[in-house]
Amino acid sequence: MSIIGLRKVFSKPISIRIGGRTLRLGTPLTLIFWTIVFIFIAGAYAGFGLNRGRPQAPRGQPERKITPVVAQLDGYRIDRRDFELRFERLAKQQPGGMDIPQQPFARYQLLESIIEHHLLVEAAKAEGIRVSRAETEQRIAELADSSINNQFPDQKMLRTYLERKGISYQDYHDQVRKALEANRDQLKESMRLEKLETTIRSQVQLTEETVKDAYRQIKARHILITPQQIAKETPGENESAQSEQQESPGTTAADQTAKQQARQKANELLDNIRQGADFAELARKHSDDPGSAEKGGDLGWFGRRQMVKEFTDSAFALQPGEVSDVVETPFGFHIIKVEGKRIELPEDFEENKQRYISEQQSYRADEAWNEYRRNLREQANVDIHDPELQAMAMRMEGHQQQALPLLIEATENDPYNLSAKYTLASIHREQGDVTQAIEYLHQIVEQQEGAASAQVHLELGKLLHKQDKQEEALQQFASASDWATAFQYQNFPIHSELKRIYEEMEHTEGTKQEQQWLDEFQQAQAESVRTTGSYPTAVP
């Protein structure tokens, strides 16, 4: 996948085609972020019981040896019971619950949301942001009005309700206000964070020339050298480096060796270019970006928003004909050559200038707020105690090997931690160790929660099919189908994939069965639209 393709993976909106209509659900990160924010606020100060969270060990079964604190930053401790309760509430918001394959990333995102919330609260205090009693009272009154209007959009319904209860509108309004008063502290905190965001966003002021510059594009080529490709090309050297001292937390000596070799190779290529070597020819021979290498590294025309920040900052600082120094990004090491610059204003820019200025103002304000939050997180001293969450942090940074022992520790300390086992299976599958991946997936489906996961059965069946264990694969495919019978959106891709697999296997009965489910699902959706005018989240 090219650098542009990778950049867009998590920004591409999710859409599902049902019958003749496309349902758009937003981007993956948008859905995850707002779901977690909702759960975090809803459970911010909720009480929790001693036995809430992940299941306790039954009598006579192995005990769970888990840390009482999930993570700590400065003097702030994230308590496990509170964390598990929040995750439980997050999972319950998903139709049919949260399946095991979604749990590892969701747990990591929940931890990050809690950390960010605390950092923003402390930042607001440091900025001296206050919320007055009058402001809080006004917000509570607004929320009471909004709550009543949402519950009774028809005034006749409201009057009927008040008559049946024998109370006045003011009495009812006071009841709603009193309920909201119970969350006054949380509300004040939320309002303080709103003020902080408004303060940061308001610092962005644009001129017409600044707005025009936002439409500047450049035409460039690049050469990408990745540590991953270096590691594949020199396995012996990197295996011997495993025993060396680690140079940075979360990175093995082998990772560091591959990174150093990638940087060195990029510097050697840069020297060749400066001595007159043809840039395009070197890109064809050496670049690890499959999307552009065959085209001599040509990326075409692109704007500032289409590349990662490090790449964009370096590329847009160059003049046509200039070549950058070696630039490091999350993808590896780049050499960039700019071949042209232009400003592509919309045809109606002068006619609708104010609208375009407003759009850029909003975009730049979003950037400023995101940068502010990102800086807070990067400067925070966070100590993660939970090994599974440590492993997920390593994995997000691309350190798969470093994550493995942490995940093994997580499963040994807690035999009921199926999400850690699923991540272990995923890493082994990605590394080509299908046998070990199958072993972990088998362990998951042997437990009650795992046995009910259609997605895990499907993935296990696909790996068994890959190993030509067709009878066992068919058993897992049948289990996946059985556990995904409900007409819910998350089951649609499972049955679609099962149908594709059965067709490939020339399994007529399986293909027929899956097609029947798909047909009935679409019929149920069509019936819902006919009777209610909208698509349901789930159909019984």
Contacts in CASP RR format, 6 or more apart in sequence:
PFRMAT RR
TARGET T0000
AUTHOR 0000-0000-0000
METHOD contacts of the structure
MODEL  1
MSIIGLRKVFSKPISIRIGGRTLRLGTPLTLIFWTIVFIFIAGAYAGFGL
NRGRPQAPRGQPERKITPVVAQLDGYRIDRRDFELRFERLAKQQPGGMDI
PQQPFARYQLLESIIEHHLLVEAAKAEGIRVSRAETEQRIAELADSSINN
QFPDQKMLRTYLERKGISYQDYHDQVRKALEANRDQLKESMRLEKLETTI
RSQVQLTEETVKDAYRQIKARHILITPQQIAKETPGENESAQSEQQESPG
TTAADQTAKQQARQKANELLDNIRQGADFAELARKHSDDPGSAEKGGDLG
WFGRRQMVKEFTDSAFALQPGEVSDVVETPFGFHIIKVEGKRIELPEDFE
ENKQRYISEQQSYRADEAWNEYRRNLREQANVDIHDPELQAMAMRMEGHQ
QQALPLLIEATENDPYNLSAKYTLASIHREQGDVTQAIEYLHQIVEQQEG
AASAQVHLELGKLLHKQDKQEEALQQFASASDWATAFQYQNFPIHSELKR
IYEEMEHTEGTKQEQQWLDEFQQAQAESVRTTGSYPTAVP
1 9 0 8 1.000
1 290 0 8 1.000
1 291 0 8 1.000
2 289 0 8 1.000
2 290 0 8 1.000
2 291 0 8 1.000
2 292 0 8 1.000
3 222 0 8 1.000
3 224 0 8 1.000
3 289 0 8 1.000
3 292 0 8 1.000
3 299 0 8 1.000
3 307 0 8 1.000
3 308 0 8 1.000
3 311 0 8 1.000
3 329 0 8 1.000
3 331 0 8 1.000
4 299 0 8 1.000
4 302 0 8 1.000
4 306 0 8 1.000
4 307 0 8 1.000
6 331 0 8 1.000
7 306 0 8 1.000
7 307 0 8 1.000
7 308 0 8 1.000
10 27 0 8 1.000
10 28 0 8 1.000
10 29 0 8 1.000
11 27 0 8 1.000
11 29 0 8 1.000
12 27 0 8 1.000
13 24 0 8 1.000
13 25 0 8 1.000
13 26 0 8 1.000
13 27 0 8 1.000
14 24 0 8 1.000
14 25 0 8 1.000
14 26 0 8 1.000
14 27 0 8 1.000
14 28 0 8 1.000
14 31 0 8 1.000
15 22 0 8 1.000
15 23 0 8 1.000
15 24 0 8 1.000
15 25 0 8 1.000
16 22 0 8 1.000
16 23 0 8 1.000
16 25 0 8 1.000
16 489 0 8 1.000
16 492 0 8 1.000
17 23 0 8 1.000
18 492 0 8 1.000
18 522 0 8 1.000
18 525 0 8 1.000
18 535 0 8 1.000
19 522 0 8 1.000
19 525 0 8 1.000
19 526 0 8 1.000
21 529 0 8 1.000
21 535 0 8 1.000
23 535 0 8 1.000
25 31 0 8 1.000
32 105 0 8 1.000
32 106 0 8 1.000
32 109 0 8 1.000
33 109 0 8 1.000
33 113 0 8 1.000
35 90 0 8 1.000
35 93 0 8 1.000
36 90 0 8 1.000
36 106 0 8 1.000
36 109 0 8 1.000
36 110 0 8 1.000
36 113 0 8 1.000
37 113 0 8 1.000
38 93 0 8 1.000
39 86 0 8 1.000
39 89 0 8 1.000
39 90 0 8 1.000
39 93 0 8 1.000
39 110 0 8 1.000
40 86 0 8 1.000
40 110 0 8 1.000
40 113 0 8 1.000
40 114 0 8 1.000
40 117 0 8 1.000
41 186 0 8 1.000
41 190 0 8 1.000
42 89 0 8 1.000
43 85 0 8 1.000
43 86 0 8 1.000
43 89 0 8 1.000
44 186 0 8 1.000
44 189 0 8 1.000
45 183 0 8 1.000
45 185 0 8 1.000
45 186 0 8 1.000
46 85 0 8 1.000
47 85 0 8 1.000
48 81 0 8 1.000
48 82 0 8 1.000
48 85 0 8 1.000
49 81 0 8 1.000
49 85 0 8 1.000
50 81 0 8 1.000
52 81 0 8 1.000
52 84 0 8 1.000
52 85 0 8 1.000
52 88 0 8 1.000
53 81 0 8 1.000
53 84 0 8 1.000
53 85 0 8 1.000
53 87 0 8 1.000
53 88 0 8 1.000
54 64 0 8 1.000
54 66 0 8 1.000
54 84 0 8 1.000
54 414 0 8 1.000
54 416 0 8 1.000
54 417 0 8 1.000
55 416 0 8 1.000
56 64 0 8 1.000
57 63 0 8 1.000
57 64 0 8 1.000
57 415 0 8 1.000
57 416 0 8 1.000
61 415 0 8 1.000
62 415 0 8 1.000
64 413 0 8 1.000
64 414 0 8 1.000
64 415 0 8 1.000
64 416 0 8 1.000
65 413 0 8 1.000
65 414 0 8 1.000
66 80 0 8 1.000
66 386 0 8 1.000
66 413 0 8 1.000
66 414 0 8 1.000
67 80 0 8 1.000
67 385 0 8 1.000
67 386 0 8 1.000
68 79 0 8 1.000
68 80 0 8 1.000
69 77 0 8 1.000
69 78 0 8 1.000
69 79 0 8 1.000
69 80 0 8 1.000
69 385 0 8 1.000
70 78 0 8 1.000
70 79 0 8 1.000
70 80 0 8 1.000
70 83 0 8 1.000
70 111 0 8 1.000
70 384 0 8 1.000
70 385 0 8 1.000
70 386 0 8 1.000
70 389 0 8 1.000
71 77 0 8 1.000
71 78 0 8 1.000
71 111 0 8 1.000
71 115 0 8 1.000
71 382 0 8 1.000
71 383 0 8 1.000
71 384 0 8 1.000
71 385 0 8 1.000
71 386 0 8 1.000
71 389 0 8 1.000
72 78 0 8 1.000
72 382 0 8 1.000
72 383 0 8 1.000
72 385 0 8 1.000
73 115 0 8 1.000
73 118 0 8 1.000
73 119 0 8 1.000
73 380 0 8 1.000
73 381 0 8 1.000
73 382 0 8 1.000
73 383 0 8 1.000
74 380 0 8 1.000
74 381 0 8 1.000
76 118 0 8 1.000
78 111 0 8 1.000
78 114 0 8 1.000
78 115 0 8 1.000
80 386 0 8 1.000
83 110 0 8 1.000
83 111 0 8 1.000
83 114 0 8 1.000
86 110 0 8 1.000
86 114 0 8 1.000
87 106 0 8 1.000
87 107 0 8 1.000
87 110 0 8 1.000
90 98 0 8 1.000
90 106 0 8 1.000
90 110 0 8 1.000
91 97 0 8 1.000
91 98 0 8 1.000
91 103 0 8 1.000
91 106 0 8 1.000
94 102 0 8 1.000
94 490 0 8 1.000
95 488 0 8 1.000
95 489 0 8 1.000
95 490 0 8 1.000
95 537 0 8 1.000
95 538 0 8 1.000
96 486 0 8 1.000
96 488 0 8 1.000
96 490 0 8 1.000
96 538 0 8 1.000
98 106 0 8 1.000
99 453 0 8 1.000
99 454 0 8 1.000
99 455 0 8 1.000
99 456 0 8 1.000
99 490 0 8 1.000
100 418 0 8 1.000
100 419 0 8 1.000
100 422 0 8 1.000
100 444 0 8 1.000
100 449 0 8 1.000
100 450 0 8 1.000
100 453 0 8 1.000
100 455 0 8 1.000
100 456 0 8 1.000
101 422 0 8 1.000
101 453 0 8 1.000
101 455 0 8 1.000
101 456 0 8 1.000
101 459 0 8 1.000
103 418 0 8 1.000
103 419 0 8 1.000
103 422 0 8 1.000
104 388 0 8 1.000
104 392 0 8 1.000
104 419 0 8 1.000
104 420 0 8 1.000
104 422 0 8 1.000
104 423 0 8 1.000
105 392 0 8 1.000
107 388 0 8 1.000
107 389 0 8 1.000
107 392 0 8 1.000
107 419 0 8 1.000
108 389 0 8 1.000
108 392 0 8 1.000
108 393 0 8 1.000
108 396 0 8 1.000
111 384 0 8 1.000
111 389 0 8 1.000
112 377 0 8 1.000
115 377 0 8 1.000
115 380 0 8 1.000
115 382 0 8 1.000
116 373 0 8 1.000
116 376 0 8 1.000
116 377 0 8 1.000
119 373 0 8 1.000
119 376 0 8 1.000
119 377 0 8 1.000
119 380 0 8 1.000
120 193 0 8 1.000
120 196 0 8 1.000
120 373 0 8 1.000
120 376 0 8 1.000
121 189 0 8 1.000
121 192 0 8 1.000
121 193 0 8 1.000
123 196 0 8 1.000
123 376 0 8 1.000
124 192 0 8 1.000
124 193 0 8 1.000
124 195 0 8 1.000
124 196 0 8 1.000
127 196 0 8 1.000
127 199 0 8 1.000
129 192 0 8 1.000
129 195 0 8 1.000
129 196 0 8 1.000
129 199 0 8 1.000
130 192 0 8 1.000
131 188 0 8 1.000
131 191 0 8 1.000
131 192 0 8 1.000
131 195 0 8 1.000
135 191 0 8 1.000
136 184 0 8 1.000
136 187 0 8 1.000
136 188 0 8 1.000
136 191 0 8 1.000
139 187 0 8 1.000
139 191 0 8 1.000
140 177 0 8 1.000
140 180 0 8 1.000
140 181 0 8 1.000
140 184 0 8 1.000
140 187 0 8 1.000
141 177 0 8 1.000
143 180 0 8 1.000
143 187 0 8 1.000
144 173 0 8 1.000
144 176 0 8 1.000
144 177 0 8 1.000
144 180 0 8 1.000
145 173 0 8 1.000
147 176 0 8 1.000
147 180 0 8 1.000
148 158 0 8 1.000
148 172 0 8 1.000
148 173 0 8 1.000
148 176 0 8 1.000
152 158 0 8 1.000
152 161 0 8 1.000
158 169 0 8 1.000
162 168 0 8 1.000
162 169 0 8 1.000
162 172 0 8 1.000
165 172 0 8 1.000
180 187 0 8 1.000
197 369 0 8 1.000
200 368 0 8 1.000
200 369 0 8 1.000
200 372 0 8 1.000
201 365 0 8 1.000
201 366 0 8 1.000
201 368 0 8 1.000
201 369 0 8 1.000
202 365 0 8 1.000
203 368 0 8 1.000
204 361 0 8 1.000
204 364 0 8 1.000
204 365 0 8 1.000
204 367 0 8 1.000
204 368 0 8 1.000
206 357 0 8 1.000
206 360 0 8 1.000
206 361 0 8 1.000
206 364 0 8 1.000
208 353 0 8 1.000
208 357 0 8 1.000
210 360 0 8 1.000
211 356 0 8 1.000
211 357 0 8 1.000
211 360 0 8 1.000
212 343 0 8 1.000
212 345 0 8 1.000
212 349 0 8 1.000
213 343 0 8 1.000
214 304 0 8 1.000
214 360 0 8 1.000
214 363 0 8 1.000
215 343 0 8 1.000
215 344 0 8 1.000
215 345 0 8 1.000
215 346 0 8 1.000
216 303 0 8 1.000
216 304 0 8 1.000
216 316 0 8 1.000
216 341 0 8 1.000
216 342 0 8 1.000
216 343 0 8 1.000
217 301 0 8 1.000
217 302 0 8 1.000
217 303 0 8 1.000
217 341 0 8 1.000
217 342 0 8 1.000
217 343 0 8 1.000
217 344 0 8 1.000
218 301 0 8 1.000
218 302 0 8 1.000
218 303 0 8 1.000
218 315 0 8 1.000
218 316 0 8 1.000
218 318 0 8 1.000
218 338 0 8 1.000
218 340 0 8 1.000
218 341 0 8 1.000
218 342 0 8 1.000
219 299 0 8 1.000
219 300 0 8 1.000
219 301 0 8 1.000
219 338 0 8 1.000
219 339 0 8 1.000
219 340 0 8 1.000
219 341 0 8 1.000
219 342 0 8 1.000
220 299 0 8 1.000
220 300 0 8 1.000
220 302 0 8 1.000
220 315 0 8 1.000
220 318 0 8 1.000
220 336 0 8 1.000
220 337 0 8 1.000
220 338 0 8 1.000
220 339 0 8 1.000
220 340 0 8 1.000
221 279 0 8 1.000
221 280 0 8 1.000
221 283 0 8 1.000
221 292 0 8 1.000
221 296 0 8 1.000
221 297 0 8 1.000
221 298 0 8 1.000
221 299 0 8 1.000
221 336 0 8 1.000
221 337 0 8 1.000
221 339 0 8 1.000
222 283 0 8 1.000
222 287 0 8 1.000
222 289 0 8 1.000
222 292 0 8 1.000
222 297 0 8 1.000
222 299 0 8 1.000
222 311 0 8 1.000
222 334 0 8 1.000
222 335 0 8 1.000
222 336 0 8 1.000
222 337 0 8 1.000
223 266 0 8 1.000
223 269 0 8 1.000
223 279 0 8 1.000
223 282 0 8 1.000
223 283 0 8 1.000
223 286 0 8 1.000
223 287 0 8 1.000
223 289 0 8 1.000
223 297 0 8 1.000
223 334 0 8 1.000
223 335 0 8 1.000
224 287 0 8 1.000
224 288 0 8 1.000
224 289 0 8 1.000
224 292 0 8 1.000
224 331 0 8 1.000
224 332 0 8 1.000
224 333 0 8 1.000
224 334 0 8 1.000
225 262 0 8 1.000
225 263 0 8 1.000
225 265 0 8 1.000
225 266 0 8 1.000
225 269 0 8 1.000
225 286 0 8 1.000
225 287 0 8 1.000
225 288 0 8 1.000
225 332 0 8 1.000
225 333 0 8 1.000
225 334 0 8 1.000
226 262 0 8 1.000
226 288 0 8 1.000
226 331 0 8 1.000
226 332 0 8 1.000
226 333 0 8 1.000
227 255 0 8 1.000
227 258 0 8 1.000
227 259 0 8 1.000
227 261 0 8 1.000
227 262 0 8 1.000
227 332 0 8 1.000
228 258 0 8 1.000
228 288 0 8 1.000
229 262 0 8 1.000
229 288 0 8 1.000
230 258 0 8 1.000
230 261 0 8 1.000
230 262 0 8 1.000
230 265 0 8 1.000
231 238 0 8 1.000
231 254 0 8 1.000
231 258 0 8 1.000
234 258 0 8 1.000
234 261 0 8 1.000
237 257 0 8 1.000
237 261 0 8 1.000
238 254 0 8 1.000
238 257 0 8 1.000
238 258 0 8 1.000
239 254 0 8 1.000
241 252 0 8 1.000
241 253 0 8 1.000
241 254 0 8 1.000
241 256 0 8 1.000
241 257 0 8 1.000
242 252 0 8 1.000
242 253 0 8 1.000
242 254 0 8 1.000
243 253 0 8 1.000
244 253 0 8 1.000
244 257 0 8 1.000
245 253 0 8 1.000
246 252 0 8 1.000
246 253 0 8 1.000
246 256 0 8 1.000
247 253 0 8 1.000
247 256 0 8 1.000
248 256 0 8 1.000
250 394 0 8 1.000
250 397 0 8 1.000
250 399 0 8 1.000
250 402 0 8 1.000
251 259 0 8 1.000
251 399 0 8 1.000
251 402 0 8 1.000
252 399 0 8 1.000
252 401 0 8 1.000
252 402 0 8 1.000
254 401 0 8 1.000
255 399 0 8 1.000
255 401 0 8 1.000
255 402 0 8 1.000
262 332 0 8 1.000
262 333 0 8 1.000
263 326 0 8 1.000
263 328 0 8 1.000
263 333 0 8 1.000
265 286 0 8 1.000
265 333 0 8 1.000
266 326 0 8 1.000
266 333 0 8 1.000
266 334 0 8 1.000
266 335 0 8 1.000
267 326 0 8 1.000
269 282 0 8 1.000
269 286 0 8 1.000
269 335 0 8 1.000
270 323 0 8 1.000
270 325 0 8 1.000
270 326 0 8 1.000
270 335 0 8 1.000
272 282 0 8 1.000
273 279 0 8 1.000
273 282 0 8 1.000
273 323 0 8 1.000
273 335 0 8 1.000
273 337 0 8 1.000
274 323 0 8 1.000
279 296 0 8 1.000
279 323 0 8 1.000
279 335 0 8 1.000
279 337 0 8 1.000
280 296 0 8 1.000
280 297 0 8 1.000
280 298 0 8 1.000
281 296 0 8 1.000
283 292 0 8 1.000
283 293 0 8 1.000
283 296 0 8 1.000
283 297 0 8 1.000
284 293 0 8 1.000
284 294 0 8 1.000
284 296 0 8 1.000
284 297 0 8 1.000
287 293 0 8 1.000
287 296 0 8 1.000
287 297 0 8 1.000
289 297 0 8 1.000
289 331 0 8 1.000
292 298 0 8 1.000
292 299 0 8 1.000
301 342 0 8 1.000
303 312 0 8 1.000
304 312 0 8 1.000
304 316 0 8 1.000
306 312 0 8 1.000
307 315 0 8 1.000
308 329 0 8 1.000
308 330 0 8 1.000
308 331 0 8 1.000
310 327 0 8 1.000
310 328 0 8 1.000
310 329 0 8 1.000
311 327 0 8 1.000
311 329 0 8 1.000
311 334 0 8 1.000
311 336 0 8 1.000
314 324 0 8 1.000
314 325 0 8 1.000
314 327 0 8 1.000
314 334 0 8 1.000
314 336 0 8 1.000
315 324 0 8 1.000
315 336 0 8 1.000
315 338 0 8 1.000
318 324 0 8 1.000
318 336 0 8 1.000
318 337 0 8 1.000
318 338 0 8 1.000
319 338 0 8 1.000
319 341 0 8 1.000
320 338 0 8 1.000
320 339 0 8 1.000
320 340 0 8 1.000
320 341 0 8 1.000
321 337 0 8 1.000
321 338 0 8 1.000
321 339 0 8 1.000
321 340 0 8 1.000
322 337 0 8 1.000
322 338 0 8 1.000
323 335 0 8 1.000
323 336 0 8 1.000
323 337 0 8 1.000
324 334 0 8 1.000
324 335 0 8 1.000
324 336 0 8 1.000
324 337 0 8 1.000
326 333 0 8 1.000
326 334 0 8 1.000
326 335 0 8 1.000
327 333 0 8 1.000
327 334 0 8 1.000
327 335 0 8 1.000
327 336 0 8 1.000
328 334 0 8 1.000
346 352 0 8 1.000
346 356 0 8 1.000
349 356 0 8 1.000
384 390 0 8 1.000
384 393 0 8 1.000
386 410 0 8 1.000
387 406 0 8 1.000
387 407 0 8 1.000
387 409 0 8 1.000
387 410 0 8 1.000
387 413 0 8 1.000
387 420 0 8 1.000
388 406 0 8 1.000
388 407 0 8 1.000
388 410 0 8 1.000
388 417 0 8 1.000
388 419 0 8 1.000
388 420 0 8 1.000
388 423 0 8 1.000
390 406 0 8 1.000
391 403 0 8 1.000
391 404 0 8 1.000
391 406 0 8 1.000
391 407 0 8 1.000
391 410 0 8 1.000
391 420 0 8 1.000
391 423 0 8 1.000
392 403 0 8 1.000
392 423 0 8 1.000
394 400 0 8 1.000
394 402 0 8 1.000
394 403 0 8 1.000
394 406 0 8 1.000
395 403 0 8 1.000
395 423 0 8 1.000
395 427 0 8 1.000
400 427 0 8 1.000
400 430 0 8 1.000
400 431 0 8 1.000
403 423 0 8 1.000
403 427 0 8 1.000
404 424 0 8 1.000
404 427 0 8 1.000
407 420 0 8 1.000
407 421 0 8 1.000
407 423 0 8 1.000
407 424 0 8 1.000
407 427 0 8 1.000
408 424 0 8 1.000
410 417 0 8 1.000
410 420 0 8 1.000
411 417 0 8 1.000
411 420 0 8 1.000
411 421 0 8 1.000
411 424 0 8 1.000
414 420 0 8 1.000
416 447 0 8 1.000
418 444 0 8 1.000
418 447 0 8 1.000
418 449 0 8 1.000
418 450 0 8 1.000
421 440 0 8 1.000
421 443 0 8 1.000
421 444 0 8 1.000
422 440 0 8 1.000
422 441 0 8 1.000
422 444 0 8 1.000
422 456 0 8 1.000
424 440 0 8 1.000
425 436 0 8 1.000
425 437 0 8 1.000
425 438 0 8 1.000
425 440 0 8 1.000
425 441 0 8 1.000
425 444 0 8 1.000
425 459 0 8 1.000
426 437 0 8 1.000
428 434 0 8 1.000
428 436 0 8 1.000
428 437 0 8 1.000
428 440 0 8 1.000
429 437 0 8 1.000
429 463 0 8 1.000
434 463 0 8 1.000
434 466 0 8 1.000
434 467 0 8 1.000
435 467 0 8 1.000
437 463 0 8 1.000
438 460 0 8 1.000
438 463 0 8 1.000
438 464 0 8 1.000
438 467 0 8 1.000
441 456 0 8 1.000
441 459 0 8 1.000
441 460 0 8 1.000
441 463 0 8 1.000
442 460 0 8 1.000
444 450 0 8 1.000
444 453 0 8 1.000
444 456 0 8 1.000
445 451 0 8 1.000
445 453 0 8 1.000
445 456 0 8 1.000
445 457 0 8 1.000
445 460 0 8 1.000
445 476 0 8 1.000
445 479 0 8 1.000
450 456 0 8 1.000
451 479 0 8 1.000
452 483 0 8 1.000
453 483 0 8 1.000
454 479 0 8 1.000
454 480 0 8 1.000
454 481 0 8 1.000
454 482 0 8 1.000
454 483 0 8 1.000
454 484 0 8 1.000
454 491 0 8 1.000
454 494 0 8 1.000
455 480 0 8 1.000
455 494 0 8 1.000
457 476 0 8 1.000
457 477 0 8 1.000
457 479 0 8 1.000
457 480 0 8 1.000
457 483 0 8 1.000
458 476 0 8 1.000
458 477 0 8 1.000
458 480 0 8 1.000
458 494 0 8 1.000
458 497 0 8 1.000
458 498 0 8 1.000
460 476 0 8 1.000
461 472 0 8 1.000
461 473 0 8 1.000
461 476 0 8 1.000
461 477 0 8 1.000
461 480 0 8 1.000
462 473 0 8 1.000
462 501 0 8 1.000
464 470 0 8 1.000
464 472 0 8 1.000
464 473 0 8 1.000
464 476 0 8 1.000
465 473 0 8 1.000
465 501 0 8 1.000
465 505 0 8 1.000
470 505 0 8 1.000
474 507 0 8 1.000
477 498 0 8 1.000
477 501 0 8 1.000
477 502 0 8 1.000
480 494 0 8 1.000
480 498 0 8 1.000
481 494 0 8 1.000
481 495 0 8 1.000
481 498 0 8 1.000
481 513 0 8 1.000
481 514 0 8 1.000
481 517 0 8 1.000
484 491 0 8 1.000
484 494 0 8 1.000
484 495 0 8 1.000
485 491 0 8 1.000
485 517 0 8 1.000
486 538 0 8 1.000
486 539 0 8 1.000
486 540 0 8 1.000
487 520 0 8 1.000
487 521 0 8 1.000
487 524 0 8 1.000
487 525 0 8 1.000
487 538 0 8 1.000
487 539 0 8 1.000
487 540 0 8 1.000
488 537 0 8 1.000
488 538 0 8 1.000
488 539 0 8 1.000
489 537 0 8 1.000
489 538 0 8 1.000
491 521 0 8 1.000
492 518 0 8 1.000
492 521 0 8 1.000
495 514 0 8 1.000
495 517 0 8 1.000
495 518 0 8 1.000
495 521 0 8 1.000
496 514 0 8 1.000
496 518 0 8 1.000
498 510 0 8 1.000
498 514 0 8 1.000
499 510 0 8 1.000
499 511 0 8 1.000
499 514 0 8 1.000
499 515 0 8 1.000
499 518 0 8 1.000
502 508 0 8 1.000
502 510 0 8 1.000
502 511 0 8 1.000
502 514 0 8 1.000
503 511 0 8 1.000
521 539 0 8 1.000
524 539 0 8 1.000
525 535 0 8 1.000
525 536 0 8 1.000
525 539 0 8 1.000
528 534 0 8 1.000
528 535 0 8 1.000
528 536 0 8 1.000
528 539 0 8 1.000
529 535 0 8 1.000
END
